């Protein structure tokens, strides 16, 4: 009776139950433990179920014999990301550099979103983003069909998705919480946010610190006294505008906040802010789940030893030719300004509040429901799967997919 049950449930195709059981032993040895997926074992999407014995049993039960032949590896999916900087994408950079994407079966390519870009200088006569291109940098390569995903600040991505010509949608929050600040030069007479009343703050429209400046200042000033103007996206360019006296105040991100302090500038107010991932129709739930598993492991590694990763903030910008950044040492950077967390879905209530706030500033005028800005199917499926659970396939899930290529 036991033998019949064993052969009935373990035999598959041309393989006998005994052969399948031998393959289970091989897989068991390969995995090592239920935690092997975290130490270079099989791709995590093959190892999501409870205990080791059940995991390996179902794994062996579901794969044909050829998958255990010497040299076999799962087909790699190519996922092209827009280039990112440490202040907004450190976990992705770490996942790439440390082979975490490859371990999840993803071959990552990079599309340079700033290639050929010539950003306009500070323009004190441009006081609003109306009429400006939201795809000046972020989203540029996706809209051109050369990238599958990009990440940027949450507020800006609401506006970009509203304007997309490629049916792109937000699929969840990115892992890093970006630290941004409003700074003034060493000779400025401004010391508090209240003193920025009717003072023009240079911001990069459609980028995170544009919106952050509005949110920071409206806590201290009536809206009619908040003044912003257009400035180049690179934080380094805005720091130079402060130092030259071209503008009184500007928004910055790291490492330029630390550099500004080293050069005698003052930080007037600061805060963290969320960003989101935006994906094209080619990205399905399985692909985004694999991406998030790699990013989650990068988050774990960064949080375990932040000091080991702070050099990214200096190296990246020095390699871009920002010579002043070379004045910084890792010890000049505050670990408390580096905050990373597991990527997660955008909470519905925050989605609604954010959309309403954007509308109150005259943005997001074409969007009736913020739910239209998110691919709920891909977001829900991927984040559950990335957390190690087995998600139910939504009945209404859109047909979005990234084929192996």
N, C-alpha and C positions, 0 to 999 in steps of 0.2 A: 504493500500500500504506500509506504513512504517513498520507495523507489519510483513508483508510478507517478506520484505527485511531484517528485523532484524532476523527473524527465519531462513531465507535462509543462512545468513552469519554467524550466531552464533551457530546454531545447529551442532553437530558433534557426529557421532556414536550413542550411546544410550542416550546421554545427550541432553536435550532440550535447546533452546536458553536462556530461563529464568535461567536454572541451570548454564549454562555457564556464564551468566552475574553475578550471585551470586559468582561464582568462581573468576571472575574478581575483584569484590569488596574485596574478601578475599586476593587476590594477591596484590591489591592496598594497603590494610592495612599492609600487610607483608613488602612490599617494603618501605613504608613510604614516599619516595620521589625518584626522579630520581637519587639522589646521595646515596641512601641506599646501593648500591653495594660497596661503599667505607667505609661503617660502619657496615660490618658484615651481609649484606643482602644476596640475592641469588648469586650463582656463576656468575661472570661477563659475561660469555659467554651466559647467558640467558637474559642479560640486555644491549644489545649493541645498541639498536635502539633509536634514537632521543628522543622524549618526553616521559614522563611517561605514558600517556594514550595509546600511540601507543605501547610502550614497553609491558605494562601489557596486552593490548588487544591481541597482537600477542603471548605473552607468554601463556595466557590462551587458546587461540585458538589452539595452537599447542600441548598442553599436554592433555593426557587422565585424567579422573576424579581421578584415583587412585593416581595421583601425588599430589593431595591436601588432601589426607587422612592423619590423624594424624601420625607423625613419619616418613613420607616419606622423603628421601633425595636422591640426584642423586648418581648413582654408582660411587665409587671412583676409579680412575685409579692409579695404583702404578707406580711410576717413581723412578728408582734407580740412584742416582748421585754418582760420585766419591767424596770422602771427599775433602774439600777445606779449605783454611786458610783465615783469614780476609783480608790480603793484596791483595788477588785475588778474593775473593768471599763473602765479607761482606754482600752485598744485599741478596744473597741466604741464608746466615746464619740468617739474620734478618727475612726474609720471613718465614723460617722454625720455628724459635723460637716464632714468633708472630702469628702463625697459618694462615698465608696468603696463603700458598699452599693449605691447607685443605679447605679454603674458596672457592678456585677455583676448588675443586673436585679432588685434587691430594694428594695421600698418598706417601710421600717422604721416601725412604729408602736410606741409605748411605753405600757405599762399600769403605772400607779403602784401599786406593791406596798405602799406605806406610807400611802396615802390613807385617812384615817379611823382609822388605828391610834392607839391610846393605850397605850403600853407601861407595864407595871407598874414601879415603882421597884425599887431593890435589895431583895432579900428574903433575909436571912441565914439564914432557916429553911428555904429550898428548896435542898437540897444535891445534887439529881440531876435530870436531864431527864425521868425517868420520869413519865408522865402529862401532860406538857406538849405543847403543839401544835407540831409541827415546821414547820408552814406559817404561823407567826405573821407572817412577812414574806416570805422567799424561798419561791417556789412557790405563794403564795397566789392570785395571779391566774391561773396555769396551772390550778390545781385548780378555780377558778371558771369555767374555760372562756374567760377573757378574754386569755390570752397563749399563745404557742406555745413559747416558750423562756425559760429563766432561767439565770443562773450563780450559784454560791455555792461555799463551801468543799467540798472533796472528801468529807470525813468526814460533814458534815451532809447532803450529797446522797445518800450511801449510805442514810442513815436516812429521808430524804424519799421516795426512790423505793420503799423498802420499804413505805411507808404510802400511796402514791399511790392515788387512786381514778380516775385518768385514764390509766392504763397508760403513764405517762411513764417515760423511761429516760435514763440518762446516755449521751452520745454522744461524749465526749472531754474532754480537759483544756482549760481556758480559757487565754488567752494570758498573763495577768499572774500573777506569783508574788507573793502578798501578803506584806507585811512586818508581823509582829505582835510584841508585846512585853508583858511583865508589868512594871508600873511601880508605884512607891510615892510617897507625898507627900513634900514637903520636910522635914517633921519626923519622918519614919519612922526607926526604929532598924534597919531591915532594909537590908543592903547586898549580900548574896549570896543565891543561890537556897537554900542550905542553911538560911538563917535564916527561910525561909518554911515551915518545918516546923510543922504545926498552925495556920498562919495562913490565914485565909479569904481566898481570891482571888475577886473578883467577875468573873464571866464571863457572856457571853450564850449560854445553852444552845441547842444546835443550830447555832450560828454558829462560824466558823473558829477564833476565839481561845479558845473553850471547849476544843476538842480540843488546840489548840496548847499551852495551859497544862498539860494533863495530860502531853503528850509532853515538854515542857521540864522539868517538875518531877520526872518519874519518872527522869530522868537524875541527880538529886541526892538524892532522898528515897525512902524506902520508900513504897509506895502508901498504907498506912494513915495516913501523916502528910501526905498531900496533901488539902487542903480547898478546895472551890470552892462558890460559892453563885450564885444566879440574879441577873442584872443586866440592864438594858435593852440591846437590840441597838445603839443608837447609841453609838459610841465616845465622843462628846462627853459623853454622860450619865455614863459611867463615869469619865471624867476629873474631872468635877465632884464625883462621889462621893469620889474620892481627896482632892481639894483641900479638901473640907468636913470630912474626917475620918470620913465615914460608913463607909468601909471602909479597911483598911490597904493593900490592893493590888488592882489590877484589870488586865485586859488592854486594850490599846489598838491601834489601827491608825493609819496616816498619814491626815491630817496631825497627828492628836492626840498622836502620840508626840513629834513635833517641838515641838508646843505645850507639852506637859508638861515637856519639857526647858527650854524658854524660861521657864516659870513656876517652875522650881526643883525639879521632880520628878526622881526617879532611875529609870533603866531597869535592871532587875535581870537580865533575860535576854530574848533575842529570837531570832527565826528567820523564815525564809520558809516559806510553805506553798502547796500547789496548790489549785486550784479546778476544778470541772468544769461543763460545759454540760449541762442537762437539757432534753429536747425532748418534746413531745407526739407522738401518733401522726400528726399532720398534717404533721410535718417529715420529708421524705424525704432521701435521700443527695444528690441534685442541689442541693436548697435549702441544705442544711447545707454542702456544698462551696462554694457561692457565698458564703455567710456567712463561711466560713473564708478564702477568697481575699481578701475585703475586710479581714479582721482581720490576715492575714499582711502585707498592705501597710501597715496601720497600725503593726504591730510594727516593720517596716523603718524607717518614718519616725520613730518614737519613738526607736529605738536610734541613728539617725543624728544626732539632736539632742535629747537628753533635756531640756536646759535650756528648750527652746521649749514643752515640755508640762507643766512642773512647776506652772504657775499653775493648772491644773485642780484640784489638790488644795486650793488656797485658795478659788478662785472658787466651786466647788460648795457648800462648806460655809457660806461667807458668805451666799450666796443662800438657804440654808436657815435663815438667822437665827442662826447660831452666831457671835455678835459677837466672841468671844475669838479666833477663828481669824483675824480681820482684823489681829491683832497680828503675824501672821507675814508675812515677806517671802519671796519665792522663794528668796533666798539662805539662808534658815533651813532649807530642805528639802535633804536629802542625796540627790543623784542616785543614789548607790549603793543606796538603799532602793527605787528604782524598777527592777524587773527584769521584762522582758517577753520572751517567746519564742514561736515559732510554735506555735499550738494543735496538739495531738497526741493520738493514742489513749492510753487508760489502759493501761500495760503489764500484762500478765496476772499476772506475779509480784507486782507492787505491788498490784494489785487484791486478790489473795489475802491478802497480808500485812496490808493495811489492814482488810479484813473481819475477819480473825482478831484484830487489835488492838482493834477496836470491840467484838467479842464478849467480849474479856477484861475490858472495862469494863462489861459488862452491857447493851450496846446491840446492835442488829441481831439480835435473838433469833429473828425469824421467817424469816430468810433462810438457806436451806441452802447454796446456791451463789451466790457473788458475781457469777458470770457472768449471773445473772438480773437484775442491776441495770443492765446495759448493753445497748444495742441494737447488737450487734456488726456487723450488716449495714450500718446507716447510718454507724456510726463508721468501719468499714473502708473503705467506698466513698468517703465524703466526704473523709477525710484524704488518701487517695491522689490523688483528683481535684484537691483544693486545692493539692497540691504540684506540679501540672502534668503528672502522669502520666495514663494512660488506664486506669482500673480495670476489672477484669472484674466483671460483674454477678454477685453471689453467687447460686447456685442457690436457696439457702434464705433469701434476703433477705426480711424481712417486708414485707408490703404496707402501707407507711406512706407517706403522700403529702400535700403541701401544694399544693392546687390554686391556680392563679392566681385571685385574688379581689379 
